[in-house]
Amino acid sequence: MGMARRGGRCLAVAGLLLTTALVGCTSARQPPARPAPAELGVVTVPERSGTFDVMGYPQLVAAGAGAVWVLCPPSPDAAAGLANQGTLLRIDPDTGGRPVMRFAGLGDGSLAVGEGAVWITEPADASLTRYALGSGQVSVRRPFGAGRTPVLMAVGEGFVWVSLDGPRPVLAKVDPDTMKVVKAIPLASAGGVAVGARRVWVSDPEHGLVSALDPRTGRMAGGPARVGAGTAGLAVGEGSLWVLNWDRSLLTRVALGPGHRVSAAVPAGNDAFDFAVGAGAIWITNRTPGTVTRIDARSGQPSGPPIRVGDSPKGVAVLAGSAWVANSGSRSVTRLSSP
């Protein structure tokens, strides 16, 4: 999905009996086979499921414009006698991947694709980076103003949307051409952002609410739906809005239609970090155990035991019927195809 958890969140798991039953009765599936390392700078991608090495420490993943995009901050290692440069990696599911842009940041912000570009936020310097898909031109701006820190980001409905923390939290509506904030929408607290079903969705982690905004006016157009207090990420897909509560390690479905009915939350696995929706499922990375939890989108329940990937998986995105997982601890990416 291309987002980083903010502030090293501690997970207090609710529904302990259900979680214990889920973990105690299953064992993690073994990781797919890893192909031989490719030459420096070029990535060979498995046809279905498998793990492949990348340069740097892959952190964030996003999908769009027919490709998977992996943000790999620099590492102190060396390979083939060359210093390990941080990069933005573009992966074509059929032909493989290659780095398209150098990246020297920390990679602890957000990554998104849309409106003709790949977008990166960096909380440390409150910057917004645009990699233009057509020309490859890179632009970096700091449009958010003093005292405001980017939290999470989404792209769609003609704009880039960034939740900003600070004395007065806001949702920044950014023009993708000028990279300027054209509207600052007040928020009770800064949290997750998603775009879908002709709405912009924002979470209020302090009060446990999710609201739908009209992308044109910025006014509330639905909700708020009560999903439980705690910092949460949002994603729209498979006919619903999905809310991943990191503080409680729970996944909640919210109906997109009138009333925004909230379904019962289900366990998201141990140390849930990021999630993505697609290919009939919700894919959740579990950092400490090195696994991915797959939730069936139709039933809203776990589909099989956790799937082992690499060490410390973080970002995840879905493209071409597969989930793509950034394993920051083992400097690799895992492709998981749907059963």
N, C-alpha and C positions, 0 to 999 in steps of 0.2 A: 504494500500500500504506500510505502514511502514515507513513513513517519518515524520519529524516534520518541520513545517515552521521555517525558520531561522529569528531571530531578531524581532519577533513581528510585522510582516508586516502590514502596513496600507492599506486598500483596497479602491481604488478610482474607483468606478464602472463606466465603459463606457456603452454606449447604455442605457441611463437612461430611456427613454420612454419605451423601450422594457422591461426593468426590472420592471418598475412600473406597466405595464400592467400585467406582469406575477404574481407579488405579490398581486396586488390589486384585481384580479379576482378569486383568489383561497384561500382556507384556509387549514392549515396544518392538515393532517390526524392524528387521535388519536394514541397514542403509543400502541403496542401490550401488552397483559396482562403479568404481571410478576409472575413467579411461586414462590412458597415458598422458602426461603433461604435454601441452602444446608449446610451440615456439613462443618466444617472448613477444608480448604485445598482441598475439592472435589467440582466440579462444575457440576450441572445437567443442561443439555442443552435442550431447547424446540425443538420439532420435526420440526416445521416450523418457525413461527415468535414469538418472545418473548424477554424479557429482564431478565437477571440473574445477581446476585451480584458476585463480585470477590474481592479478597484481594488487598489492595494497591490502587493506582490511575492509572488505565489503560490509557496508552498513545499511544502506537504504536501497529499496527496489521500487520501481514504478513501471507500469506498462502503458503503452500508447503509441500511435503512429506506426503500428505493425512491428514493434520491437519491445524488448525488455531493457530497461535502463538501470544500471547498478552503479551506485556511488561508492567509490573505493578511496577513502582518505589514504595519505601516504603512510608507509611503514618504514622502520629503520633497516629493514633487511635489504639485501642485494640479490639480484638474480642475473645470471649470464654476464656478470661483471659490470652491470649497470645499476645505478642507484634506483631504488624502488619509488617511482613517482606516483602520486595520487592521481586518479583518473575518474572520468565518467565513462563507463563502458556501455556500448550499445550491442545488444545481442539479438540477432535474427534467429528465430527458432529453427529455421531450415539451413541457413548457410554459416552460422557461427557468429562470433563477436569480435569487436576490436575497440580500443579506446578512441574516443572522439574529442576529449577535452581534458586538459590537466586540471587537477583540483588539489588545492593545498589546505583546505579547511579541515574542521574536525568531523564533519558529517553527522552531527547530532541534531540536525534540524529536520526539514521535510524535503521530499522529492516528489514532484508531480509532473505530468505531461498533459499538454493541451494548449489550445489557442496558438498553435504553430511553434511551440517551443517546449523545452524541458526547463523546469523551474526548481531552484534550490534555495532554501532559507538557511541562514547560519545565525543561531542565537547569540554567539559570542560577540559578533560585531553588528548584529541586527541588519544583515545584508540580504539582498535578493539577487540571485544570479539567473540570467536567461541565456540558454543555449538555443539559438534559432535553428529549427529543423531544416530549413531550406538552404541557408547560407553557411551554417556552422559558426556564425558570429557569436561571440560571447560578450555579454554586457553585465556589469555589476553595479547595483545602485543601493543606497541606504535611504529608502523613501518613508520610513515609518515614524521618524521623529525621535527626539531625545527621550530617554526613560522608558521606551517601549521595546519589548523583546518578543520576537516571533515564537509562537507556540506550535501551531499546526497549520496546514495549508491544504487547499483544494482548488481545482481549476475547472471552470465550466460556465455556461451561460454568458460567454463573452468576456469574462474577467478572471483574475486571480484573487482568491479569497484567503486572507491570512489572519488568524486570531492572534492578538497581541496582548501580552501581559504588561502590567504597569500600574501606576496609581489609579488610572481609569481604563480598565480593559475595554478593547474595541475589536470589531471585525473590520479589517481594512479591505476595501474593494479597490483593486489595483488594475489600472488600464494596462493590458498586455503590450501595447505599442509604445507608450511613453514611460511605462514602469512607474507611474505616479499614482498616489492614493487619491482617488476621486471621491471617495466617501468613507467616513469612519463611523461605523454603526456601534453604538454603546452596547456593552455586554455586562451582565452581572458578574461573570467570571470567565476567563479565557480557557477554552478547551478544544474539543474536536470540531472539525469542519468537514462537510461533505456536500457534493452537488449531485442532484438527481431528481427525477420526476418534476422538473421545472421549478425546483426549489433549492435554496441553500439551507443546509441544516447545521445548527450549532448546538454544542452542549454547554451546560452551565454546571461545572463539576461541584461547585460549592453547595448548590441546592438540589443536585441530582435530577436536572431537567434537560430535555431536548426540545428545541423549537424549530419550526420551519419558517424561513424568511422569503419574502418576495424578492427575487434578485434585482428587480428594477427599482423598487422603492426602498428596500431594506427593512420594511415593516413586517411584523409577525403575520404569517399567513396560515398558521396551524400550530396546535399545541398550546401550552407546553405539555409534553408527555413525561411522566415521572418514571425514571429508570434507576434511581438509587444514587446516593451521593458517592463521589469519588471521581477521579480524573478518568476520562474516557475518550477513546477514538471512535470515529464514525465512518461508515461506508454504506453506499447504496448499491444494491445489486440483488439479483434473483428475486425481484419483486418486493423487497422490503428494505427498511433501514436497519442496520445492525450496529449495536453499541458494545464495544469491548471496554469493560470497566477494569482497569489495571489494578486499582487498589483492592478490589474484591475478587479478581480473577474470574469474572463472569461475563458471558455473552448474552445479550438481550436482543430480541427481534421487536421492531416497532413497525406497525402497518403504515403504509404510505397514504392510505385513503383517509376519509373524514373520521375524526375521532382519534386517529393514531393509536389504535389498540396496542397495548404492551403485552407480549407473551412472557411466560415464566422464564427466568434466566437459567442458563445451563453452565456447568463448569467449563472453563476455558483452558484447563491444564495448568501445570505448575509453572510459575514465572512467565506468564503470558507477556509478550513484548509487542508484537505487531500482528496485523491480520489483513487478509484480502478476501474478496468475494468473487466467485466465478466458477465455471465448470461444475455447477450443481452443488457447490459446497462453500463453506467458510473455512479458510486455512489460517491457523493461528500458530505463530512461532512461540516455542517455550524455551527460553534462553538457557536456564541452568541444566535441564536434562538433555538438551540438544535434540529436541524433537519438534514435530509439527502435529498439532491436534486438528483433525478434520471433522467438521460438523456438517451433516447433511442439511442442505438448504430447505428441503421439503418438510422433513420431520422436525428439524431443529435439534436433533440429538447427535451425539458423537457417532461417527461412522468408522468402526474398528478401533484398534488400539493406536496409541501415538506412534508416529513414524519417525524413526531415527534419521537424522540428516548429518550435519557437521557440528563442530563445536561452536557454542554460543550463537545460535541462529538469531538474526534480528529482522531485517526487512523481508517482505514477501509481496509478490504481485502475481496476477494470473493472466496468462496469454496462451493462445493456441491450445486450449484444453489442458494446460499444465500450470502448476504453481511453481514459482521460481523463488528460491530461498537464499538469502545472503548469510553465509556462515562466517561471522567475523573472526571467531577463534581459530578456525582452520584455513582461513583465507581461500574460501571456495564458494561456489554456488551449486545448489542442488536443484535439479528439475524433477518434479513429481507429477507424473501424468495421472489423470483420473482413472479409477478402476474400470 
